[in-house]
Amino acid sequence: MYKIILVSCLIIIVGLGFFLIFSNKQTKIESPISTNPNMENKSSSLTPFPFWEMTIPYLRSQNYKSGLGDLQKISENQDYISYLTSYTSDGLEINGLLTKPAGQQPPGGWPAVVFIHGYIAPSTYQTLGQSYSAYVDYLARNGLVVFKIDLRGHGESEGEPGGAYYSSDYIIDTLNAYAALQSSSFVNPQRIGLWGHSMAGNVVLRSLVAKPDIAAAVIWAGAVYSYEDFAKYRLNDQSYQAPQMTSERRRKRQELFDAYGEFNKDSSFWKQVAATNYLNELKGAIQLHHAVDDKVVNIDYSRDLIKLLDQTSMVDEFYEYQNGGHNLTGSSFTQAMQRTVEFFKKYL
C-alpha cells in the first residue's frame, strides 16, 4: 500500500512538472518595466529584457553624443552652401547632406532641421539623388541649416536598415544627428527641429517623446503612430522591398513577435513602444500635412494623431490638401512648404 501511494505521488509530481514546462513555452514575455507609460522605471537600464531597446523608457535613458565630421563642399549658390559630412550613431558612421545658409551667421548660430527621409529601397537610395532635393532646397533657401541624414544601411551609411516600426535604430540615428548639430559651431543648440516624411512620421514622433524638449517638428504624410492605426489602415507602398528571409532584420522581427505577439494595446511591452502613450509630456510644437488623395499612406493616420494631440497642451497644427498625393506635389507642395517654413521660423 505504501509503495502504491509513493508511486502515485511521483506520477503526480512528474505530470505537474511537464504541465508547467509546457505552459511556460506558451506564455508571452511581459516586460518588467512599469505598465504606466508616464512612470519611467529608473532601474530599467539595470534589468534589460528582450527588445527593451524598442521602448520609449529605454530611448530616454540613453545619452546621445555625436559630432559632425569633416565638411566636404560640393556646391554653392547665393542662398546656401552644400556639404557631404557624417556623424556617429551606435558606433556606425552615418552620412548626410548638410546645407548651411550663406551670409553672416546670426548671434548664437543658425536654426537647424534634422531632415529624415521616408522609405526608399536601401539598394537604390542615393545621398545626392533627386529624392527630396526640392524639399531641402526650399528649407535651405529660407535661412535654415538642413541636415538630411542617410539612415543606417542607406547610401554609404554603415549598418543594416532597421525599419521604422519594429526597431529603434532610426530613432537613435535621428537623435544622434540632433546631438551632432547641437555640438556644431554654427548651429544654435536651442533651435533645432525635426522634419520627416511618410515612414519618418513614426521616427519623428518617437524621437520627440524620447527627447520631449525638442522645440518643433513637422511631419508630411506620416504613417504609424499608435500601432492600432497600422492595423486599421496598413500601407500601400508599391516601392517597398521586403528583406530577404535570411536577413538579420527578418529574424529579429520574428523573434519579437514570438516573444510578445503582434501589437496589443493592453500589453505592458507594447504600451511602452507606442509614442502616442507619451504625448502629454511633449513640450514643443508639431505640424502635420497630408493630402486626401494620398494612395500610399491613408490620411486617417494624421487625422487620428491630431485628435490625440488636441487633447494635450502642446501646440499642434494640421493641414489637409485635396490633392498632391503622397509627396504633396504641385501647388500643395508650395503651400505646405510655405507653412512649414513659417512654422519653423516661429517655433525655432
C-alpha positions in Angstrom: 0.0 0.0 0.0 2.8 2.4 0.9 4.5 1.7 -2.4 1.3 2.4 -4.3 0.9 5.8 -2.6 4.5 6.7 -3.2 4.3 5.8 -6.9 1.1 7.8 -7.3 2.7 10.9 -5.7 5.7 10.6 -8.1 3.4 10.4 -11.1 1.5 13.5 -10.0 4.7 15.5 -9.4 6.2 14.5 -12.8 2.9 15.3 -14.6 2.8 18.7 -12.9 6.4 19.4 -13.9 5.6 18.6 -17.6 2.5 20.8 -17.4 4.4 23.8 -16.1 7.2 23.4 -18.7 4.6 23.3 -21.5 2.7 26.2 -20.1 5.8 28.4 -19.9 6.5 27.7 -23.6 3.1 29.1 -24.5 3.4 32.2 -22.4 4.4 35.5 -24.0 7.1 37.5 -22.2 6.0 40.6 -20.4 8.5 43.4 -19.7 9.3 44.2 -16.1 9.1 47.9 -16.6 6.1 49.8 -15.1 3.0 49.4 -17.2 2.3 53.1 -16.7 4.0 54.8 -19.7 4.2 58.0 -17.8 6.2 56.4 -14.9 9.7 55.5 -16.1 11.4 52.7 -14.2 14.8 54.3 -13.4 16.3 50.9 -12.8 15.3 49.7 -16.3 18.8 50.1 -17.5 19.9 47.5 -14.9 17.2 45.0 -15.8 17.1 44.6 -19.6 14.6 42.3 -21.2 14.1 41.1 -24.8 13.6 44.1 -27.2 13.7 46.7 -24.4 15.7 48.8 -26.8 12.4 49.4 -28.7 10.7 51.1 -25.7 10.5 54.8 -25.0 11.9 54.5 -21.5 15.0 52.8 -23.0 15.4 55.6 -25.6 15.1 58.2 -22.9 17.7 56.5 -20.8 20.4 56.8 -23.5 23.0 59.6 -23.9 23.1 60.9 -27.4 26.6 62.4 -28.1 27.9 62.9 -31.6 29.7 65.5 -33.7 29.9 66.4 -37.4 32.8 65.0 -39.4 34.7 66.9 -42.0 32.6 69.1 -44.3 33.2 68.3 -47.9 31.9 71.2 -50.0 30.0 70.0 -53.1 28.1 73.1 -54.3 27.3 76.7 -53.6 24.7 79.3 -54.6 23.7 82.7 -53.4 21.5 81.3 -50.7 23.4 78.3 -49.2 26.4 76.0 -49.4 26.0 72.2 -49.6 28.4 69.7 -47.9 28.7 66.0 -47.5 29.5 65.0 -44.0 29.0 62.3 -41.4 28.4 61.6 -37.7 28.5 58.5 -35.5 25.5 56.6 -34.2 25.6 53.3 -32.3 29.3 53.0 -33.4 28.3 53.4 -37.0 29.3 56.1 -39.5 26.1 57.8 -40.8 26.4 60.1 -43.8 24.3 63.0 -44.8 23.9 66.1 -46.9 24.3 69.3 -44.9 23.3 72.7 -46.2 24.3 75.9 -44.5 22.9 79.4 -45.3 25.2 81.8 -47.0 25.8 85.2 -45.4 26.5 86.4 -41.9 25.9 83.9 -39.1 23.4 85.2 -36.6 24.4 85.5 -32.9 24.1 82.1 -31.2 24.1 80.3 -34.5 21.6 79.3 -37.3 18.3 77.5 -36.6 18.5 73.9 -38.0 16.4 71.0 -39.0 17.3 67.3 -39.0 15.6 66.0 -42.2 14.6 62.3 -42.1 13.7 60.7 -45.4 10.8 58.4 -46.0 11.0 54.8 -47.3 13.3 54.4 -50.3 14.6 51.0 -51.1 18.0 51.0 -49.4 19.5 49.4 -52.5 18.5 52.4 -54.7 18.9 55.2 -52.1 21.4 57.9 -53.0 22.5 60.9 -50.9 22.6 63.2 -53.9 19.7 61.7 -55.8 16.6 63.6 -56.8 14.7 62.3 -53.8 13.9 65.3 -51.6 16.2 67.7 -53.4 13.3 70.2 -53.8 12.4 69.9 -50.2 15.9 70.5 -48.9 16.4 73.4 -51.4 13.2 75.2 -50.2 14.1 74.9 -46.5 17.8 75.9 -47.1 16.8 79.0 -49.1 14.9 80.2 -46.1 17.7 80.5 -43.6 17.8 77.0 -42.0 20.7 74.6 -41.7 19.3 71.4 -43.1 20.9 68.1 -42.3 19.4 65.4 -44.5 20.7 62.2 -42.9 21.1 58.9 -44.7 19.6 56.4 -42.2 21.8 53.4 -41.4 22.1 51.0 -44.3 21.1 53.7 -46.9 23.6 55.1 -49.4 27.1 54.9 -47.9 25.9 54.8 -44.3 27.1 51.8 -42.3 24.9 49.2 -40.7 21.8 47.3 -41.8 18.4 49.0 -42.4 16.5 48.6 -39.2 13.0 49.6 -40.3 10.9 52.3 -38.7 8.1 50.4 -36.9 9.7 47.5 -35.1 13.1 48.8 -34.3 14.6 51.9 -32.7 17.6 52.1 -35.0 16.3 55.1 -37.0 15.2 57.0 -33.8 18.7 56.5 -32.4 20.2 57.8 -35.7 17.9 60.8 -35.6 18.7 61.8 -32.0 22.5 61.4 -32.6 22.1 63.7 -35.7 20.4 66.1 -33.4 23.3 65.9 -30.9 25.8 66.4 -33.7 24.1 69.6 -34.8 24.0 70.8 -31.1 27.7 70.4 -30.9 28.5 72.3 -34.1 29.9 75.8 -34.0 27.3 77.3 -36.5 24.0 75.9 -35.1 22.0 77.4 -32.2 21.7 74.3 -29.9 18.3 75.5 -28.6 16.8 76.0 -32.1 16.9 72.6 -33.7 13.8 70.9 -35.1 12.8 67.7 -37.0 11.2 67.2 -40.4 10.0 63.8 -41.6 8.0 62.3 -44.4 6.0 59.1 -44.6 7.8 56.3 -42.7 9.7 59.1 -40.9 6.5 60.2 -39.3 6.8 57.4 -36.8 10.6 58.2 -36.5 9.9 61.8 -35.7 7.1 61.2 -33.2 9.1 58.6 -31.3 12.1 60.9 -31.3 10.0 63.7 -29.9 8.7 61.6 -27.0 12.2 60.2 -26.4 13.5 63.8 -26.1 10.5 65.9 -25.2 12.3 69.2 -25.1 12.8 69.3 -28.9 11.3 72.6 -29.9 9.5 71.9 -33.2 8.7 69.1 -35.6 6.9 68.9 -39.0 5.5 65.7 -40.5 4.3 65.2 -44.1 2.1 62.2 -44.9 3.2 60.4 -41.8 2.5 56.7 -41.0 2.0 54.5 -37.9 1.7 56.3 -34.6 -0.4 54.3 -32.2 0.2 50.9 -33.9 -3.5 50.4 -33.7 -3.7 52.7 -36.7 -1.4 50.4 -38.6 -3.8 47.5 -38.0 -6.6 49.7 -39.3 -5.1 51.4 -42.3 -2.0 49.4 -43.3 0.3 50.8 -46.0 0.1 50.7 -49.8 3.7 51.3 -50.8 4.5 49.5 -54.1 8.1 50.5 -53.8 8.6 48.5 -50.6 11.0 45.6 -51.0 10.7 43.0 -48.2 14.0 42.0 -46.7 15.3 38.5 -47.6 14.3 35.7 -45.3 17.9 35.2 -44.2 18.4 38.9 -43.2 19.0 39.9 -39.6 16.1 42.2 -39.7 13.6 39.5 -40.7 15.0 37.2 -38.0 14.7 39.8 -35.3 11.2 40.7 -36.4 10.1 37.1 -35.9 11.8 36.9 -32.5 9.9 40.0 -31.5 6.5 38.5 -32.4 7.4 35.2 -30.8 8.2 37.0 -27.5 5.3 39.5 -27.3 2.9 38.7 -30.2 1.8 41.4 -32.6 0.7 44.8 -31.3 -1.7 44.6 -28.4 -2.7 47.9 -26.7 -3.1 46.2 -23.4 0.4 44.7 -23.4 2.8 46.3 -20.9 5.5 45.9 -23.5 3.7 47.5 -26.5 2.4 50.3 -24.3 6.0 51.4 -23.9 6.7 51.3 -27.7 3.8 53.4 -29.0 4.7 57.1 -28.8 1.1 58.1 -28.5 1.1 57.0 -24.9 3.6 59.8 -24.1 2.1 62.8 -25.8 1.3 64.6 -22.6 5.0 65.1 -21.9 5.8 66.9 -25.1 6.9 70.5 -24.7 7.4 71.7 -28.2 5.1 72.3 -31.3 4.2 70.0 -34.1 2.7 70.5 -37.5 1.1 67.8 -39.8 0.5 67.9 -43.5 -1.4 65.3 -45.5 -3.2 65.0 -48.8 -6.7 63.5 -49.1 -5.7 61.7 -52.3 -2.6 60.0 -50.7 -2.7 56.5 -52.1 0.2 55.2 -50.0 -0.5 56.4 -46.5 -4.1 56.9 -45.5 -4.8 60.4 -44.3 -6.6 58.9 -41.3 -3.2 58.3 -39.8 -2.8 62.0 -39.4 -6.5 62.6 -38.6 -6.3 60.2 -35.7 -3.0 61.6 -34.4 -4.2 65.2 -34.4 -7.2 64.1 -32.3 -4.8 62.8 -29.7 -2.6 65.9 -29.9 -5.6 68.1 -29.5 -6.1 66.6 -26.0 -2.7 67.7 -24.9 -1.3 71.2 -24.1 1.2 71.2 -26.8 0.9 73.4 -29.9 -0.3 71.4 -32.9 -1.4 72.3 -36.5 -2.9 70.1 -39.2 -3.3 70.9 -42.8 -5.3 68.8 -45.3 -4.8 69.1 -49.1 -7.3 67.9 -51.6 -4.6 66.8 -54.0 -0.8 66.3 -54.2 -0.6 62.6 -53.4 1.9 61.1 -51.1 4.6 63.5 -51.9 2.4 66.6 -51.8 3.3 67.7 -55.3 2.2 70.7 -57.4 0.5 73.6 -55.7 0.1 71.6 -52.5 3.9 71.4 -52.2 4.4 75.1 -52.4 1.6 75.8 -49.9 2.9 73.1 -47.5 6.5 74.3 -47.7 5.4 77.9 -47.0 3.6 76.8 -43.9 6.5 74.6 -42.9 9.0 77.4 -43.1 6.7 79.8 -41.2 6.2 77.2 -38.5 9.9 76.6 -38.1 10.6 80.4 -38.0 8.0 80.8 -35.3 9.0 77.9 -33.0 12.7 77.5 -33.5 
